[in-house]
């Protein structure tokens, strides 16, 4: 928790003292940062602190910055705005906190894997990396409309907010300014790079960003786990991790989850990659079908210690067990390929932008995409004709929340995926969320001028929210999950390349192929398919219907007036609506599970004037 340079924070520090294990102070001697946890977590240096005169700097998270390097930065910083250069230089995924002449700056990461929340506690604004701590301190109540937003089939990152009234989040591209006089401001600092590089020009920067991201997670002599499915997201992670662990005297343990589906081809490509990953420092592990928990296996068991619902509720038991197995093998970190699908290619709405910049090339790409996705020409023409700015597009989405999800063969060229609520959400809840979105739409600005760049950033932040929670879940079990593709520098390297060079109807993830030519054997760069897990999904759904029945028996969501219990149970257990993404069920499972887990969340005890931790 970051505090302003004010005497008003003294009582707050006292309330939290029972589980505070470290304190850093302003130059005045007043508390600046308080927290719990050791200085090193999961084998990666987590807290680096430097002081010089009236300047204080703290970098926490995943990084390779030394205290001496941070002191050098402290010599250069005269104003809070100077921290921009520090933040833009860091590889990894971090929080950066600064105190300069008693003025405080707090920021997280562009993807939202590192979040900053803030609230007014007895008249003084403070910041924290957990929303539930602030809710406990303020006595804030749940906001049913914010919870309703989590029931969308796909919740855009702008609506992934703290679920309590009066607790807010700093946008990932901004920093929070806390002053001694409690003049709190949110100030933007990051903007996406111009999309102007060719694939050949941008690939070296992406290769370097990925090397730096992996290096930031590998310490001397440590064991690192890495996904190795054989795809073009996880396989580069394994090759980069192999190089880094060998150089540092450590070990690499790769993991692959076996799938019973005979049409699944991950094992073919993974085996090829394994044969090319030479060295006595590498061990390969394959979890046979049934060796890890099924999808849905423990969805009714409350996942404690999270300050918001996890979108990965369906595989959460599998995440925990994988972390345990890797931890037992000595691994402290689990590098995942998650994030590659979000930042390496672009979504089809790049064609909407391309048609205005390079119409001849856009027509070529449209021909290829239509052949791949079987889009009807009428749908393509309608999608291209819609040219509304983001605010107007968002206003339209508010009017369509209760509509059916667009058919699977229709091109989606909007700013984001369509905002749709499942049929079990009550009409009053639909109307309340629609009103909230209309309020936001009045002043809404896109994350980038082009739709394709806006969507990339939005999807990275949606996934960043899931990875933030997955780190909490896996850290307490064993090897902590890390997603290098969501690091700031990696996202920037991808966004700097022209959209039509990042995606193509005729090649699979061409930017990654170009970036990894000097890192991976050509044999592993030829894959043009992607593993499909519907067999795993449907078998888990059938085997664990009892978990769904238990979760949705007298749901807390119904007590909040958000869902109709009968409709929810019927559709979740048997007649799931055709055309409705299964992500809608995931979202509802996650929200219900989180509400049940709140009985073991942070709480403030007025009798002994202390905040108590989960569990």
C-alpha positions in Angstrom: 0.0 0.0 0.0 1.3 3.5 -0.9 0.6 6.4 1.3 0.8 10.2 0.9 3.3 12.1 2.9 0.8 13.1 5.5 0.3 12.7 9.3 -3.3 11.6 8.5 -2.0 8.1 7.6 -0.8 7.2 11.1 -4.0 5.6 12.3 -4.3 3.6 9.1 -0.8 2.2 9.5 -1.7 1.2 13.1 -4.8 -0.7 11.8 -2.7 -2.7 9.4 0.4 -3.2 11.6 -0.6 -6.8 12.7 0.3 -8.2 9.3 2.7 -5.7 7.9 6.2 -7.1 7.5 7.9 -4.1 5.9 7.7 -0.3 5.8 9.5 2.3 3.7 9.4 6.0 4.6 9.2 9.3 2.8 12.2 11.6 3.3 10.1 13.2 6.1 10.2 9.9 8.0 6.4 9.3 7.6 5.3 5.9 6.2 5.4 5.8 2.4 4.9 2.1 1.5 3.7 -0.7 3.8 3.2 -4.3 2.9 3.5 -8.0 3.7 5.7 -10.6 2.0 9.4 -11.3 1.8 11.8 -9.3 -0.4 12.2 -12.2 -2.8 9.2 -14.3 -4.0 9.2 -17.4 -6.2 12.9 -17.1 -6.9 12.6 -13.8 -8.7 13.9 -10.5 -7.1 10.7 -8.7 -6.2 11.4 -5.6 -4.2 14.2 -3.2 -5.1 14.4 0.1 -3.2 16.6 3.2 -3.5 16.9 6.5 -1.7 18.8 9.7 -2.6 18.1 13.0 -1.0 14.3 13.5 -1.0 13.8 10.9 -3.7 12.6 7.4 -3.0 12.0 4.7 -5.6 10.6 1.2 -5.4 10.3 -1.4 -8.2 8.4 -4.6 -7.3 7.3 -7.5 -9.4 9.3 -9.4 -12.0 12.4 -7.6 -13.3 16.2 -7.7 -13.4 16.9 -4.3 -11.9 19.6 -4.1 -9.2 19.6 -1.7 -6.3 22.7 0.1 -7.7 20.9 0.6 -11.0 17.9 2.0 -9.2 20.1 4.4 -7.3 21.4 5.6 -10.6 17.9 6.3 -11.7 17.2 8.2 -8.4 20.1 10.6 -9.3 18.3 11.5 -12.5 14.8 12.1 -11.1 13.8 15.6 -10.1 10.1 15.4 -10.8 7.5 12.7 -10.8 7.2 13.0 -14.6 10.9 11.9 -14.9 9.8 8.4 -13.8 8.4 7.9 -17.3 11.8 7.1 -18.5 12.4 4.6 -15.8 9.1 2.8 -16.4 9.8 2.7 -20.2 13.2 1.1 -19.7 12.2 -1.9 -17.6 11.9 -5.4 -18.9 9.5 -7.7 -17.0 6.2 -6.9 -15.3 6.3 -4.4 -12.4 4.8 -1.8 -10.1 6.8 1.4 -9.9 6.4 3.7 -6.9 8.1 7.0 -6.3 8.2 9.7 -3.7 9.8 12.9 -4.8 9.8 15.8 -2.4 6.8 14.2 -0.7 4.8 13.8 -3.9 3.9 10.2 -4.7 3.6 8.3 -8.0 2.1 4.8 -8.2 1.7 2.8 -11.4 1.3 -0.8 -12.7 1.8 -2.4 -16.0 0.3 -1.7 -19.4 -1.4 -5.1 -19.5 -2.9 -4.8 -16.0 -1.0 -7.8 -14.7 0.1 -5.3 -12.1 -2.9 -3.2 -11.0 -3.2 -0.1 -8.8 -6.4 0.5 -6.8 -7.2 3.5 -4.7 -9.8 4.7 -2.3 -10.4 7.4 0.3 -9.8 6.0 3.8 -11.2 8.4 6.4 -10.6 11.4 4.1 -7.1 10.3 2.9 -6.6 8.7 -0.5 -4.3 5.7 -0.5 -3.3 3.2 -3.2 -2.8 -0.6 -3.0 -2.2 -3.6 -5.3 -5.4 -5.3 -3.9 -8.9 -3.9 -4.1 -10.3 -6.0 -1.2 -7.9 -4.5 1.3 -9.2 -1.0 0.5 -12.8 -2.3 0.6 -12.2 -3.7 4.1 -10.6 -0.5 5.3 -13.4 1.7 3.9 -16.4 -0.6 4.7 -17.4 -0.4 1.0 -20.3 -2.4 -0.2 -20.6 -4.4 -3.4 -21.7 -2.6 -6.6 -24.2 -5.0 -8.3 -23.8 -3.2 -11.6 -20.0 -3.8 -11.6 -20.7 -7.4 -10.9 -23.2 -7.6 -13.7 -20.5 -6.4 -16.1 -18.5 -9.5 -15.1 -21.4 -11.6 -16.5 -20.9 -10.4 -20.0 -19.8 -13.2 -22.4 -16.6 -11.2 -22.9 -16.0 -8.4 -20.5 -14.0 -5.5 -22.0 -11.1 -4.4 -20.0 -12.7 -1.0 -19.3 -15.4 -2.8 -17.3 -13.0 -5.0 -15.3 -13.3 -2.8 -12.2 -13.1 -3.3 -8.5 -16.4 -4.8 -7.4 -17.0 -2.4 -4.5 -18.5 1.1 -4.6 -15.9 3.7 -3.8 -12.9 1.6 -4.7 -11.4 2.5 -8.1 -8.6 1.3 -10.4 -6.0 3.4 -12.1 -6.1 2.8 -15.9 -3.1 0.6 -16.9 -1.7 3.4 -19.1 -1.8 5.9 -16.3 -0.3 6.6 -12.8 -1.8 7.8 -9.6 -0.5 11.1 -8.1 -0.9 11.3 -4.3 0.0 14.7 -2.7 0.3 15.6 1.0 -2.8 17.8 0.7 -4.8 14.9 -0.7 -5.0 16.3 -4.2 -5.3 13.0 -6.0 -5.0 12.9 -9.8 -4.8 10.1 -12.4 -2.2 11.0 -15.1 -1.6 9.2 -18.4 1.9 8.2 -19.2 1.8 5.4 -21.8 0.5 5.4 -25.4 0.9 2.7 -28.0 3.6 3.1 -30.6 2.7 4.1 -34.2 2.0 1.0 -36.3 4.5 1.8 -39.0 7.2 -0.9 -39.1 7.4 -3.8 -41.6 7.6 -7.3 -40.3 11.3 -7.5 -41.1 11.9 -4.2 -39.3 9.9 -5.1 -36.2 10.9 -8.7 -35.7 14.4 -8.0 -34.2 12.8 -5.7 -31.5 10.2 -8.4 -30.7 13.0 -11.1 -30.4 15.0 -8.9 -28.1 11.9 -8.0 -26.0 11.1 -11.7 -25.6 14.7 -12.6 -24.6 14.7 -9.8 -22.0 11.3 -10.9 -20.7 12.5 -14.5 -20.2 15.8 -13.4 -18.8 14.0 -11.2 -16.2 12.4 -14.5 -14.8 15.5 -16.6 -14.7 17.9 -16.4 -11.8 21.3 -18.0 -11.3 21.0 -21.7 -10.6 17.2 -21.8 -10.5 14.8 -24.3 -12.1 12.2 -22.9 -14.5 9.1 -24.5 -15.9 7.8 -23.7 -19.3 4.8 -24.8 -21.4 5.8 -26.8 -24.5 2.6 -27.5 -26.5 4.4 -27.4 -29.8 2.6 -24.2 -30.8 4.1 -20.8 -31.8 3.4 -19.3 -28.4 4.8 -21.8 -25.9 7.6 -23.3 -28.0 9.5 -20.0 -28.3 9.2 -19.6 -24.5 10.9 -23.0 -24.1 13.7 -22.3 -26.5 14.4 -18.9 -24.9 14.2 -20.4 -21.4 16.5 -23.2 -22.4 19.1 -20.6 -23.5 18.6 -18.5 -20.4 18.8 -21.4 -17.9 21.8 -22.9 -19.5 23.6 -19.6 -19.3 22.7 -19.1 -15.7 23.5 -22.7 -14.6 19.9 -23.6 -14.0 17.5 -26.2 -15.2 14.4 -26.2 -17.5 11.4 -28.4 -17.0 9.0 -28.3 -19.9 5.4 -29.4 -19.5 2.7 -30.5 -21.9 -0.9 -31.6 -21.1 -1.9 -34.7 -23.1 -5.3 -34.7 -24.8 -7.3 -37.8 -25.5 -8.8 -36.3 -28.7 -7.2 -38.3 -31.6 -7.5 -35.3 -34.0 -5.3 -33.1 -31.7 -1.8 -32.6 -33.1 0.0 -30.8 -30.2 1.9 -34.0 -29.4 3.4 -34.2 -32.9 4.8 -30.7 -32.8 5.8 -30.9 -29.2 7.8 -34.1 -29.8 9.7 -32.4 -32.6 10.5 -29.4 -30.4 11.6 -31.7 -27.6 14.1 -33.5 -29.9 15.6 -30.1 -30.9 15.9 -28.8 -27.3 19.2 -30.4 -26.5 21.2 -30.3 -23.2 21.4 -32.1 -20.0 19.8 -29.1 -18.2 16.4 -29.8 -19.9 13.7 -32.3 -18.6 10.5 -32.9 -20.5 7.2 -33.8 -18.7 4.0 -34.9 -20.3 0.8 -35.1 -18.2 -1.2 -38.0 -19.6 -4.9 -37.6 -20.2 -6.6 -37.9 -16.8 -3.4 -37.2 -14.8 -4.4 -33.6 -14.1 -7.8 -32.4 -12.9 -10.6 -32.2 -15.5 -12.1 -28.9 -16.6 -14.9 -28.0 -14.2 -13.5 -30.4 -11.6 -13.7 -28.0 -8.6 -15.7 -25.0 -9.8 -18.0 -25.2 -6.7 -15.0 -25.1 -4.3 -14.4 -21.4 -3.4 -11.1 -20.0 -4.6 -10.0 -17.9 -1.7 -7.6 -15.0 -1.6 -8.7 -13.3 -4.9 -10.0 -9.8 -5.0 -12.1 -10.3 -8.1 -13.5 -13.3 -10.1 -11.0 -15.3 -12.2 -12.0 -15.8 -15.8 -10.0 -19.1 -15.5 -12.4 -20.7 -13.1 -13.0 -23.7 -15.3 -9.3 -24.9 -15.3 -8.3 -23.5 -11.9 -7.8 -26.9 -10.3 -5.5 -27.8 -13.2 -3.5 -24.6 -12.7 -3.1 -25.4 -9.0 -2.0 -29.0 -9.7 0.4 -28.0 -12.4 2.0 -25.5 -10.1 2.3 -28.2 -7.4 3.9 -30.7 -9.8 6.4 -28.1 -11.2 7.2 -27.0 -7.6 7.9 -30.6 -6.6 10.3 -30.8 -9.6 12.1 -27.7 -8.2 10.7 -25.1 -10.5 10.0 -21.7 -9.0 8.5 -20.1 -12.2 6.1 -21.5 -14.8 6.5 -19.6 -18.1 3.3 -19.8 -20.2 2.5 -19.0 -23.8 -0.8 -17.3 -22.8 -0.8 -13.8 -24.3 0.7 -14.8 -27.6 -2.8 -15.1 -29.3 -3.6 -11.6 -28.0 -0.5 -9.6 -29.0 1.2 -11.4 -31.9 -1.5 -11.5 -34.5 -4.3 -9.0 -34.9 -8.0 -9.7 -35.0 -9.9 -9.5 -38.3 -11.0 -5.9 -37.6 -7.6 -4.9 -39.0 -9.3 -5.2 -42.4 -11.6 -2.4 -41.4 -8.6 -0.1 -40.9 -6.7 -1.5 -43.9 -9.6 -0.8 -46.3 -9.1 2.9 -45.7 -5.3 2.9 -45.9 -4.6 0.4 -48.6 -7.8 -0.7 -50.3 -6.2 -2.9 -52.9 -4.2 -4.8 -50.3 -7.3 -5.0 -48.1 -9.3 -6.6 -50.9 -6.6 -9.3 -51.3 -6.6 -10.0 -47.6 -10.4 -10.0 -47.5 -10.5 -12.7 -50.2 -8.2 -14.9 -48.2 -10.1 -14.3 -44.9 -13.4 -15.0 -46.5 -12.1 -18.3 -47.8 -10.8 -19.2 -44.3 -13.8 -18.1 -42.3 -16.6 -18.5 -44.8 -17.9 -15.0 -44.3 -20.9 -14.0 -46.5 -20.2 -11.0 -48.7 -23.3 -9.3 -47.3 -21.9 -9.5 -43.8 -18.5 -8.2 -44.9 -20.1 -5.2 -46.6 -22.2 -4.3 -43.6 -19.2 -4.6 -41.3 -17.0 -2.4 -43.6 -19.8 0.2 -43.9 -20.0 0.8 -40.1 -17.6 3.6 -39.3 -18.7 4.9 -35.9 -16.1 6.3 -33.5 -15.6 4.4 -30.4 -18.0 6.3 -28.2 -20.8 5.9 -30.6 -20.0 2.2 -31.1 -20.1 1.7 -27.4 -23.4 3.5 -27.1 -24.8 1.0 -29.6 -23.5 -1.9 -27.6 -25.4 -0.6 -24.5 -28.6 -0.9 -26.6 -27.8 -4.5 -27.6 -26.7 -6.1 -24.3 -29.7 -8.5 -24.3 -29.5 -9.4 -28.0 -28.2 -12.8 -29.3 -24.5 -13.1 -30.0 -23.7 -12.6 -33.7 -23.6 -15.8 -35.7 -20.2 -17.5 -35.9 -19.8 -16.9 -39.7 -20.2 -13.1 -39.4 -17.2 -10.8 -39.5 -16.6 -8.8 -36.3 -15.0 -5.5 -37.3 -16.1 -3.5 -34.3 -13.8 -1.8 -31.8 -14.2 -4.8 -29.4 -16.1 -8.0 -29.3 -19.9 -7.4 -29.1 -21.1 -6.9 -25.5 -23.7 -9.5 -24.7 -25.3 -10.8 -21.5 -26.5 -14.4 -21.3 -30.2 -15.1 -21.2 -30.2 -15.9 -17.4 -29.4 -12.3 -16.5 -32.5 -10.5 -15.3 -33.9 -7.6 -17.3 -33.4 -5.1 -14.5 -29.7 -6.0 -14.3 -29.4 -5.7 -18.1 -31.0 -2.2 -18.0 -28.8 -1.1 -15.1 -25.6 -2.2 -16.9 -26.8 -0.6 -20.1 -27.3 2.7 -18.3 -23.8 2.5 -16.8 -22.2 1.8 -20.2 -24.1 4.8 -21.7 -22.7 7.0 -19.0 -19.2 5.8 -19.8 -19.7 6.1 -23.5 -20.3 9.9 -23.3 -16.6 10.5 -22.7 -15.1 7.2 -23.8 -11.8 7.3 -25.8 -10.2 4.3 -27.6 -6.9 3.0 -26.4 -5.4 3.7 -29.9 -6.7 5.5 -33.1 -6.9 2.2 -35.1 -9.5 -0.4 -34.2 -7.0 -3.3 -34.5 -4.5 -1.7 -32.0 -7.4 -0.8 -29.6 -8.5 -4.5 -29.7 -5.0 -5.8 -29.1 -4.6 -3.6 -26.0 -8.1 -4.5 -24.8 -7.5 -8.3 -25.2 -4.1 -8.0 -23.5 -5.7 -6.3 -20.5 -8.5 -8.8 -20.3 -6.0 -11.6 -20.2 -3.8 -9.5 -17.8 -6.6 -9.6 -15.3 -6.7 -13.4 -15.5 -2.9 -13.8 -15.2 -2.8 -11.4 -12.2 -5.1 -13.8 -10.3 -3.4 -16.9 -11.6 -0.2 -15.7 -10.1 -1.9 -15.6 -6.7 -3.4 -19.0 -7.2 -0.2 -20.7 -8.4 2.3 -18.9 -6.1 0.8 -20.5 -3.0 0.9 -23.9 -4.6 4.4 -24.1 -6.1 5.7 -22.6 -9.4 4.1 -19.2 -10.0 2.6 -18.7 -13.5 4.2 -15.9 -15.5 3.1 -14.6 -19.0 6.1 -12.8 -20.7 3.9 -12.0 -23.7 2.0 -9.5 -21.5 5.2 -7.5 -20.6 5.1 -3.8 -21.6 8.1 -4.1 -23.9 6.7 -7.2 -25.7 3.3 -5.5 -26.3 5.0 -2.4 -27.6 7.2 -4.4 -30.0 4.1 -6.1 -31.4 2.1 -2.9 -31.7 4.9 -1.2 -33.6 4.4 -3.5 -36.6 1.8 -2.7 -39.2 -1.3 -4.9 -38.7 -1.2 -6.4 -42.2 2.3 -7.5 -41.4 1.4 -9.1 -38.1 -1.4 -11.2 -39.6 -2.1 -12.7 -42.9 -4.6 -15.2 -44.4 -1.8 -17.1 -45.9 0.6 -17.6 -42.9 0.3 -18.3 -39.2 1.7 -15.8 -36.8 4.2 -14.5 -39.4 5.7 -11.9 -37.0 6.7 -14.6 -34.5 8.2 -16.8 -37.3 10.3 -13.9 -38.4 11.4 -12.9 -34.9 12.4 -16.5 -33.9 14.4 -17.4 -37.0 17.7 -17.1 -35.2 16.4 -18.7 -32.0 14.4 -21.7 -33.0 15.1 -24.4 -35.6 13.1 -24.0 -38.9 11.4 -27.2 -38.3 9.6 -25.8 -35.2 8.5 -22.6 -37.1 6.5 -24.4 -39.8 3.4 -25.2 -37.7 0.2 -23.6 -39.1 -2.4 -25.3 -36.8 -3.5 -24.6 -33.3 -4.6 -27.2 -30.7 -8.4 -27.4 -30.1 -9.7 -28.5 -26.6 -13.4 -28.9 -27.1 -13.2 -32.7 -26.3 -11.5 -31.8 -23.0 -14.2 -29.2 -22.3 -17.2 -31.3 -23.0 -16.0 -34.4 -21.2 -15.2 -32.2 -18.1 -18.7 -30.6 -18.3 -20.4 -34.0 -18.4 -18.3 -35.5 -15.6 -18.7 -32.6 -13.2 -22.3 -31.5 -13.7 -22.7 -32.1 -10.0 -20.2 -29.2 -9.4 -22.3 -27.0 -11.5 -25.5 -28.1 -9.8 -23.9 -27.3 -6.4 -22.6 -23.9 -7.5 -25.9 -22.8 -8.9 -28.1 -24.2 -6.1 -29.5 -21.0 -4.5 -26.8 -18.8 -6.1 -25.7 -15.6 -4.4 -26.0 -13.9 -7.8 -29.8 -14.4 -7.5 -29.8 -12.8 -4.1 -28.2 -9.7 -5.7 -31.0 -9.6 -8.2 -28.7 -10.4 -11.2 -29.8 -13.9 -12.4 -32.8 -16.1 -12.7 -31.9 -19.3 -10.9 -34.2 -21.6 -12.9 -33.0 -20.4 -16.3 -29.3 -20.5 -15.2 -29.5 -24.1 -13.8 -31.4 -25.4 -16.9 -29.0 -23.8 -19.4 -25.8 -24.6 -17.4 -26.7 -28.3 -16.8 -28.5 -29.3 -20.0 -29.9 -27.0 -22.7 -27.0 -24.5 -23.3 -28.2 -21.9 -25.9 -26.8 -22.5 -29.4 -24.6 -19.6 -30.5 -23.9 -18.4 -26.9 -20.1 -18.6 -26.2 -19.2 -20.9 -23.3 -17.2 -17.9 -22.0 -20.6 -16.7 -20.7 -20.9 -19.7 -18.5 -17.3 -19.3 -17.4 -18.0 -15.7 -16.4 -21.1 -16.6 -14.3 -19.3 -19.5 -12.6 -16.4 -17.2 -11.8 -18.7 -14.5 -10.3 -20.6 -17.0 -8.2 -17.5 -18.8 -7.0 -16.0 -15.4 -6.0 -19.1 -14.3 -4.1 -19.0 -17.6 -2.1 -15.2 -17.1 -1.4 -15.8 -13.7 0.1 -16.6 -15.2 3.5 -12.8 -15.8 3.7 -11.6 -12.4 2.3 -10.1 -9.4 4.0 -12.3 -8.0 6.7 -12.1 -5.1 9.2 -12.8 -6.0 12.8 -14.1 -2.9 14.5 -13.6 -4.4 18.0 -9.9 -4.8 17.8 -9.4 -2.1 15.1 -7.5 -4.4 12.8 -7.8 -5.8 9.2 -7.7 -9.5 9.1 -6.4 -11.5 6.1 -8.1 -14.3 4.1 -8.3 -17.7 5.6 
